[in-house]
Amino acid sequence: MPETKSILSAISDEDVKGQVFEVLDEIETYSLTWVVDSGDLLLKILDTDIDLAIIDENLAGMVSSKLIKIIKKSRPRIPLIIISSGNSKEEFARVLEQGVFYFIMKPINGEELKRVVESALR
């Protein structure tokens, strides 16, 4: 039996949340925790053994660049997938420089997200 992976999802957009859930439903064994703001996200990352975090850049409560820095400093091995509505090359480069595993733009391509999640969980 495959090992259960722990995925933390911090997404406020209901449409995106539905898309993420559809993709994760195709992945074999995982436990999923949803949070709705950056405070809960940080608490879960600090208090729980997480294998992957999927974060909406528009999450309420904190500027995403600061949030990413805190997460990467406290738990550098957790792969972060950032979902963004932005589309500038500068934003893409800035996020990747912070050690993010993958940056995906809205609207989400389900196949792309599935490949990225599976890769991050290996």
Backbone hydrogen bonds, N-H to C=O, Kabsch-Sander energy under -0.5 kcal/mol:
donor,donor_aa,acceptor,acceptor_aa,energy
5,K,29,T,-1.5
7,I,5,K,-0.6
7,I,31,S,-3.2
8,L,52,L,-2.8
9,S,7,I,-0.5
9,S,33,T,-3.1
10,A,54,I,-3.1
11,I,9,S,-0.5
11,I,35,V,-0.7
14,E,12,S,-0.6
17,K,13,D,-2.7
18,G,14,E,-2.2
19,Q,15,D,-2.0
20,V,16,V,-2.8
21,F,17,K,-2.4
22,E,18,G,-2.1
23,V,19,Q,-2.1
24,L,20,V,-2.8
25,D,21,F,-2.0
26,E,22,E,-0.6
26,E,23,V,-1.4
27,I,24,L,-1.5
30,Y,28,E,-0.6
31,S,5,K,-3.1
33,T,7,I,-2.4
35,V,9,S,-2.3
38,S,60,A,-2.3
41,L,37,D,-2.1
42,L,38,S,-2.6
43,L,39,G,-2.2
44,K,40,D,-2.5
45,I,41,L,-2.4
46,L,42,L,-2.3
47,D,43,L,-2.1
48,T,44,K,-1.7
50,I,48,T,-1.0
51,D,6,S,-2.6
52,L,6,S,-1.3
53,A,79,P,-2.3
54,I,8,L,-2.9
55,I,53,A,-0.6
55,I,81,I,-3.1
56,D,10,A,-3.2
57,E,55,I,-0.5
57,E,83,I,-3.4
59,L,56,D,-1.9
62,M,59,L,-0.8
66,K,63,V,-0.6
67,L,63,V,-2.2
68,I,64,S,-2.9
69,K,65,S,-1.9
70,I,66,K,-2.2
71,I,67,L,-2.5
72,K,68,I,-2.9
73,K,69,K,-1.9
74,S,70,I,-2.3
75,R,71,I,-3.3
78,I,75,R,-1.5
81,I,53,A,-2.7
82,I,80,L,-0.6
82,I,102,Y,-2.7
83,I,55,I,-3.0
84,S,104,I,-2.4
92,F,88,S,-2.1
93,A,89,K,-2.6
94,R,90,E,-2.6
95,V,91,E,-2.3
96,L,92,F,-2.2
97,E,93,A,-2.2
98,Q,94,R,-0.8
98,Q,95,V,-0.8
99,G,96,L,-1.7
100,V,95,V,-1.1
101,F,80,L,-1.2
102,Y,80,L,-1.8
104,I,82,I,-3.1
106,K,84,S,-3.0
110,G,108,I,-0.7
113,L,109,N,-2.5
114,K,110,G,-2.4
115,R,111,E,-2.3
116,V,112,E,-2.3
117,V,113,L,-2.8
118,E,114,K,-2.6
119,S,115,R,-2.2
120,A,116,V,-2.6
121,L,117,V,-1.8
122,R,119,S,-1.0
